[in-house]
Amino acid sequence: MPFPNVTPKTVTIGLTVSVGMFVAGLYASTLMMTINGCGHEYCIDVGEFQIALALWGTVHYTGYPLYMLLGSPFVALLRIASIPPAMGASLYSLVWETAAVAGLVILLRRWSQNVLLVGGVSLLFAVIEPVWVHGVLAEVYSLSMALTIAILYLTFELHERWSDQRGWVLALLGGLGVAHHRLLALLLIPVGLFLLPKAWRAKSFPRWLLLAGLCFGAGFLPYLDIPLRIALGSTWNYDQANLWQGFWRIFRGTEVAGLQQPQVTLSALLVAAQDIKQTLSTLLTWPGFILMGGAAAYGIWHTSTRWVTGLMVGVAASFILFALVFHDAVLIQASLMGVCLAGCVLLVVGASSLQRAWQTIGGLVCLGWAAWLLTNNWSFVTALTHNPGGIAYTATVEKLEAPSGSVIMAPWGSSYFALAYAQRVEGRMTDWQIVDHRANFKTLTAPTAHRVYTHADTLYVFGVPWWAEALGSPLRVVSAGPQLVMLTSEALAPPTQTGIRLGDHIVLDHWEIKPLGSESLNVVLYWSATDQPTANYSTFAHVSDQEVISKPEDLLAQSDYTAPVYGWYPTSQWIPHEVIREDHLLQGPFERPPKTIVIGMYQQDVNGAFLQLGQVILRQQAGSWIAILPNAPK
């Protein structure tokens, strides 16, 4: 039986709260809680935002002033409650994306009183991949979506009941949106054209337009937060935001001006169109995309919904056209979120002319669709947000064997952000100077600035020639711990003992076997050359529980490199009478207790045959690893 005290407003509030709570719980269960370790396109800027929000800093083009202005105090308050800043930054996105979905419920209730239809479509929108992703990690698009839905709500209100004052509020909201992210200008184009006839009939259109322009411009006032932060001593500032020319570079996005050029050649348009089609079909599925198209056609057919259908088709077309012509300017999934939103609105608008039973069936279909997307996207989202790469990278670098004041370099991006977060936010590794690849290494003033330390993987991005230009030649590359290297153009220390000769002037001066916990061994080798080696040799370290390794089953673990020092310092480039450190990590856990370690060098001939230069066999005796059978010199 009907409940006489339950009004439509009460139902709307209950539905909004219910959907919001479900979405907040879903997002919380997949939230990024630590420093970003994800390398996906979605995550490129996440680490920067996690740090900047915590340090009240400034970020890359175009500065995202409203996001930072509201986000830093949010993260600071959560930090007082013992919530780490990395997690607080993700919660900041969760709040905005949940608010956006809740706002969508209110927006859709204007067109349908069917709870299942409105709730189903709202939940469907919440689990579309980029919407979900941007609700669980520190990115700006959650705030963008909340602003988008607020702008659409005001647009609907103004269409039904025009008010000069609310028109100015919309202009202010539009200015805040465009200042926050230029992508929202695409929304304002169809919205502005749609409301222009209403504004034209205002008491004094020129006066209204002037004040609307002033309100829109006022939306850019959050940019004052950037110089204010710098004046108050911010220690995390992108580019030269403290200088006016640097500020304007960030404001205009000059750094990516090339990506902002329209691509209108036939080949470029075809590639972009294919990408748009593929992305939308992935995000919405082909049946869903066709269903949204059918809803749009049905909405156009009915006079009562023609105006809103035309507006939402215009919104979708605006974002699609941008993704087509400026394909590389913005991550395409972010560009097409506006299309997904428009499609969800069209589903409800199109169904609003149907009988209630059909609306209920439509709601059930959308709930099933949402459940399928939730199941399908769950593993992808959790893989992004639970990627331990940032934590693992920091843990590796933290084991670096480098003196106080040393310069540690990581490329700008997730690697650098992980180290910067550990140092500047968590207070770790404070004895080192952590820089990114843009540093001028020749002018750094650290006591050991002539020696730069980095993760070995950095050399895949910035290779030996790059380092030789940055530090000088001839460049030396030596290990500084497992997966870590030290680069310098200065002479290395000379040998201090006789060592064991392997051949071709190469000497194993000494070694260290370092247990890592109870499951692995780090074999540290110190090589030198009495003269220039004539060839390049691979290097290895094998561990066994047997006295002699005669078959593969005898191996407990092994480490081989095509060249010494993780493959980066070929023996033919060694400078005589300098000690080169090399680390071999023998990963456990070992099934049997290690007894023998074999280390040495070899090369492979043109026929693929392995030619051993020499080897040294170490045997554990009284807690030490002693050489028992070195090869004779060659």
N, C-alpha and C positions, 0 to 999 in steps of 0.2 A: 504494500500500500504506500502511497506517497507520504512524504514527510513534510507537513505544512510549514514547519519553521526553517526548512532548508531553502535558502534563496539561491539564485544563480551566482550571486557574489560569494556566498559561502562555499558553494561547489568549486568555484574558480580558485578560491584561496586554498581549499583542501587539496585540489588537484595540483596546484602549483607547488605546495609544500611537499606533497607525496613524491612528485616527479623530481623535485630538487633534492630531496633526501636520498632517493634511490641513486641519482646521478652522482651526488657527492660521495656516497658510499662506494660506488663503482670506481670513481676516479681515485678515491683514497686507497683502494685496494691495489691500484696499479701506479701509485705515485712514485716519482723519482725522489728518493730520500737522501741521496749522497751526491757528491760532486759528479758531474756528468762524465761518463766513460764511453758514451755512444758516439760512433763515427758517422751515423746516418745524416742525410741532408737536414732532417728535422732538427738535429741537435747541434748544428754548427756554432750557434751563438749562445747556447744554454749556459756553458761554463762562465762566459763573460758576464751574463746577467746575474748568475749566482754570486759572483764576486762583487760586482758593482752595486747590487742591491744591499749587500752586507756592509760595504765600505762607503756608502753614500757617494758613489763615484759616477762617472759619465761613461757613455757607451758609444758604439760606432754609429755611423750615419743611419738614420737622420737624427739621432740623439734620443728618440722616444721619450720626450720630457715628461709627459703625463704619466706614463708607465713608471718611470723612475721616481717622480715626485710622490706618487701614492704608494709605490712599492717599498721604498727604503724604510719608512716608518712602520709599515706592516711587518716586514722582516725583523726589524729591531724589536718590536713589541713581542713577537713570537720568541725571539732570542732570550728575552727576559724570562720567558716561561720555559727555558731550556730546550727549545726546538732549534736544531742547528740551522744556520742560514741557508744551506743548500736545500733542505727540506722546506724551510719557510718560503723560499722563492717558488717552489713548486706549489705549495698551498696557496700562494698568491694567485697563480694561474687557475687553480681549482676553484677558488672563490668566484673569479670573473666568469669562467666557463659555466659553472653551475648557475650563476646569476643570468647568463645569456640563455640557457635552456629554460630556466624558470620564466624569464621574460617572454620566450617563445610561446610558452603555455598561455600566458595572458594575451599575447598577440593573436593566437589562433582561436581563443575563445570568442573573439569578435565575430568569427565566421561560423562557428559550430558550437552547439551546446552538448554535443555528444562526447562524453568523457573518454570513451574508448578511442575514438578517432583522434581527439586532441592529444591525449596522453600517449597513444601509440606513435603518432608522428613526432612528438617532442622527444620521446625516447629514441626513435629512429635517428633523428638528427644528432643526438648526444653521442651515438656510437659510430657515426661516420668517421673514418680513420683520422683525418686531420683535426676534426673537432675534438675527438677523444685525446689524441696525442697532445694537443695544445692546452688541454685541461689538466695534464699531469706532469708537465715539465715547464721550466722557466722560459717562457717565450711570450712575445707581445701580442700574438693573435687572439688570445683569450679576451683581452681587453678590447681588441678590435671587434670581436663578435658581439660583446656586450653593447658597445657603442652602436654597432650596426642595427641591432634589434631595437634599441632605444630610438634611433632615428626613424626606423620604419613605423614604430608605434606612434610617434608624434606626427608622422606623415599621414597615417590613417585618421588620427584625431583631427588634424587640420583639414583634411578633405571633407569630413562630415560637419565640422563646426569651425570655420576659420576664425582665428583670433590673431590680431597683429602681435600681441605680446607672446603668444606661443610660437608664432612664426620666428620671432627673434630668438626665443629659446632654442628652436631648431637650428637656426643659423649658428648660435654659439656652440651647440653640440656638434654641428658639422665642422666648425673650425677646430674644436678639440680633437675630433676624429682625424681630420687631415693632418693636423700637427702631430698627432700620435703616430699615424702611419699613412703615407700618401695614397695607399691603395683604397682608402675610404673615399677618395675623390671620385672613384668610379661609381660608388653608390649615390653620391650627391648629384650626378649628371641626370639620371632618370628621375630622381626625386624632385630636383629643381624644375625640370621641364613639366613634370606632373602637376606641381603646385603653382606654377607660374600664373595660370588663369585665375586661381583663387587670390593670389597676391595682387594681381593686376586690378582686382575689384576692391582692393583696400581703399580706405578713405583718401589716402594720399600715397600713391604707389612710390613716387620718387623719395618721399620722406621715409617710407617703410624700407625701401631698398637701401637707402643710405645707412639707416640704423642696423639693418640686417648685415650689411657689409662690415660695420664696426663690430657687431657681435661676433661675426665670423673671424675677424682679425683678432678679437680678444681671446679666441680659442688658442692662439699661438703664445699667449702669455706664459704658459708653463716653461717655455724655452728660457725664461729668466732664471730658472732653477739651475741651469748648467753653469753660468758664470758665478752664481751664488755658491754652489757647491765648491767650486774651485777657490773662491775667495775665502771660504771657511776651512780650507786646507785639505781638500780631497786628495788622496794619494793614488787613486785609480782613475786616470783620465785618458780617454782615447785620443790619439793623434795629438794635435796642439790646441786642444779646446780652450786653453788659457789665453790664446791669442785670437784676435778678431778674424784673421784670415783662416785660422784653423776652425774656429766656430762656424764660419760660413761654409767651409768645405764639408763639415759634418751636416749642416742644415740642408745643403743642396745635394748631398750625396755625390760630390765631385769624384770621389774615389772610384765609383762604379758608373761614371758617365757613359762609358762605352756600352754598358748593358742597357742603358736607357734610350738607346737609339732604335727607332722602329725598323723592323725587318720585314720588308714588303716584296722581296723577290719571290717568285713562284715556288722555287725549291724550299725556301725558308718557311713560307706559309703552309706548304704541304706537310713539312716535318712537324710544325707546330700543331696543325690540325690533327694529325695522327696522334700526337702526344696528348692533346686535349681529349680526343675520343677514347684513347686507352685509359687515361686517368679517370675520367668520369665513369666509364664502364666498370673500372675496378672499385671505385669508391661507392657507387650506387647499384652496381650490377646492371646488366642490360635489361632484364625485365623491369627493374625499378626505374631505370631511366625512361623506358617506354611508357610506364605507368604515369610518371610525372608529365610526360609530353601529352598523354591522353587527358590528364586532369586539366592541363593548360587549355587544350582545345575545347573541353567541355565548359570551362570557366569563361572563355571568350564567347561561346554560343549563348550563354545566359546573360541577359541585359544587366541583371542586378550585380553580377560579379565581373562584368567585362572590364570595369575600370581598374580594379585591383589586380586582375589577371594581366592586363596590359602593363601595369606598373612592374609586376614581378618578372614578367617576360623581359621587360626592358632592363631590369637589374641583372638578370642572368646574361642577357646579350652583352651588357657593358663589360662584365667580367670576362666573358668568353672572348670578346673582341680584343681586350687587353692582353689576355694570354696568347692570342693568336699573333698580334703585331709586336708585342714586347715579351716574347716568349721566355727570354733568359733574365728578365729584370727581377722577378720574384719567383720563389719556389712555387711551382705550378699547383701543388696541392693547396697552398695558401690562397693563390689567386682564385681557385675554383671553389673555395668554401662558400663564397657568395652565391655561386650557382646552386650548390647543395641546399643552402638556406632557402633560396627562391623556390626550388623544387619542392621542398617540404611545405612551404606556405601554399603553393599551388595545389598540392594534394588535398589540403583541407578546404581551400576555396572551391576547388572543382567538385568536391564531394558535398559541399554545403547545400547544393540544390537537390540532392538525392533524398529519398525517404530515410527516416531514422534507422530502419532496419538495414538498409544498404550502407549507411554511415557506420553502423556497428560492425558490419562485415568488413568494411574498409579499415576500421580501427584494428580488428583482429589480424587482418593481413599485414598491417604495418607493425603490429607487435611481433608477429612471426618473423617479419623481415628484420626488425631490430634485434631479435634474439639470434638470428642467423649471423648478422654483422658482428654482434657482440662475441659470439663464439669464434667467428672467423678472424676477428681483429685482436682478440685477447693475447695470443702468443706474440704477435708482432709488437704490440704496445708494451707488454712486460719485458720483452727482449730489449727494447729501447731504454726503458726506465730502470731496469735492474742490471744493466751492463756494468760489471765491476772494473772495466778498463781503467778508469781514472784512479780508482783506489789502488789497483795493482801497479799502475805506472808510478804513482807516488811512492809506494812501498819499495819498488825497485830502486828508484833514484835515492831514496832515503838511506839506502845501504851503501851509497857511494863512498869510496875511500878517498876523500879530498880534504885538504886543510881548511881551517876557518878562513873566510874571505874569498873562497874560490868562486869563480863564475860558472854558473850552471845554465846551459842554454836548452830551451825547448821551443819548437816552432810555434808561432802564434796559432792558437786553436785549442782543441781539447787537451793536448799534452801540456801546453803552457798553463792553461787555466787550472788544471789539476794541481800543478806545483804551486802556482800563485795562490790558490785557495788554501792549500796546506800551510803556506808560509804566512800570508797576510791575514787570513781569517782565523785559522786554527793555531797559529803561533808556532809552527814546526819549521825546522831547517832554517832557523833565523841566522845562523852563522854564515850562510852562503848568499851570494848575490845571484838571484834568478832573473834571467833576461830572456827575451824572445829573439827570433832571427833578425829582427830589424836593428839590433844594437850595433853600435860602432865598436867592434872589439879592439881596435887599435887605440881607442881613446879611453877605454874603461880604466878606472883608477884603483881597482881592487889590487891587493898585494900580489896576487897570482894571476892577474888579468891576462898575462901572456900564455896562460894555460887554460883552456876552456873544456869543461866536462859536459857530456851529453849522453843520452841513451843511444845505443848502437843503431837503433832503427832510424834515428834522425838522419843518418848518412844516406838512407834511401831517398830522402826528400832533398836534403842539401848535401851533395856529394863531396868527395875529396877535393875536386877542383874549386868548388865554392869556398871550402874552408881554407885552401891554400891562398886564395885571393884575400880572404878576411884576416888571416893570421900571418901569412907570409910563407915562403918556401925556403928550403924543402920542408914539407909538412911531415910530422911524426904522428902516428896514430897508435896509442897503446891502451890496453885495458885498464879500467879503474874499478873493476868489480863485475859481477855477473850482469851481462848485457849493457855494460857501461864503458865509455871510452873517454880518454883524455887526448886532446889535440893541441899541438904546439909546433911552432917553427924553431924553438930553441933546442939546443943540444940536450940529450938525455944523459943521465948519470952513466959513468963507465962501469964495467964489471969490477967486482971487488974480490972475486975468487976464480979459480982455474976453470971449474965446470967440466962438463962431459961433451966431447966433440962428436957430432953426428956425421958430419961430412959437408963438403962444399962450403967450408969456412964457418959453418953454423955450430954454435955451442949452446948447450943447455946449462946455464950458469947455476941455477938452483930452482927449487920448487917449494910450494906450500900446499898442504892438503887440509882444507878447512871444512869440517862438518857443518852442514846447514840443518840445524835441528837434529833429528834422529833419522832422517829419511833420505838425505842427499849429500853429495860431496862437491865442493868447489875446488877444482884442481888449478892452482895458480902456477904458471910457468914463467920463468924469466930467461929469455933468449938473448943472445948477442951474436955478432959476426966478427971474426978476426980480419976479414977482408970482404969485399963486395961479393955476395952470392951470385952465381952465374945463372940460376934458374929460379922459377917460382915453385914453391912446395906447399902442399896441403898439410894440415896439422891435425893431430887426433889425441884423444885420451879415452881409454877403454878400461872398465873395471870388471873384475871377475872374482868368483869365489874359488877359482882353480889356480894352481901354480903356473900353468901354461894355458893360454887360450888357443884351442885347436879347432873349435867348431862354434857356430853361432850360439848354441845353447849355453855355452860357457859364459857369455856376456850377461852381466847384470844391467849395464847401462853404457852408453857411448856418446861421444861428442866429436864431430868431425867438421872442419871448416876448409873450404877450398883454398883459403889463404889465412895466415895468422890474424889474430884480433878480429874475430867474427867475419873474416873475409875481406877486411879493409886495408891491410898493410902487407902487400906481397913481399916476399923475401928479397926479390931483386931490387926493391927500393930501400932496403935497410941501409943505414949508414953505419959503417964499421965502428966498433968500440962503443956502442950505445946499447943499454939494456932495454929490451922490449918486453913488457909484461903482457901476458895473455891468460885469460880465464876460460876454463872449460867446466861447465856445470853438468855434473852427472846426476840426473834426476832419479830419485827413488820413488816410493819405498822399494828397498831391495828384498827380493824373496829369500836370499841367503846372505850370510855375513860376508862383506868384501874381504878379499885376501890379497889380490894383486891388481895393480894399476899399470897399464902399459901406455907410454906416451912416446910420440915421435913425429916424423914427417915422411911424406911420400909424394910422388907425382904420378900422373897417368900419361902414358905415351899415346901416340896417334891411333894405335890399335885398341886402346881401352885397357891395356894391361897396367897394373899397379906396380910401380918401382919404388921400393922402400929406400929412403935416404939413410935412415937409422932409427933406432928406438931405444928407450930406456925402460927397464922393468923395475917397478917399485913393489916392495913387499913389506907388509906391516910387521914390525918387530918392536916389542916393548912399547907400544903406543905411538911409534914413529914409522914413517914410510921411508925405507932405505933402498937405494939403488943396488941391485944385486947382479944385474947382467947387462951392462951397457954394451952397445955395439962397438966394435973396433973402429977407430977413425978411418975415414976414407980420404 
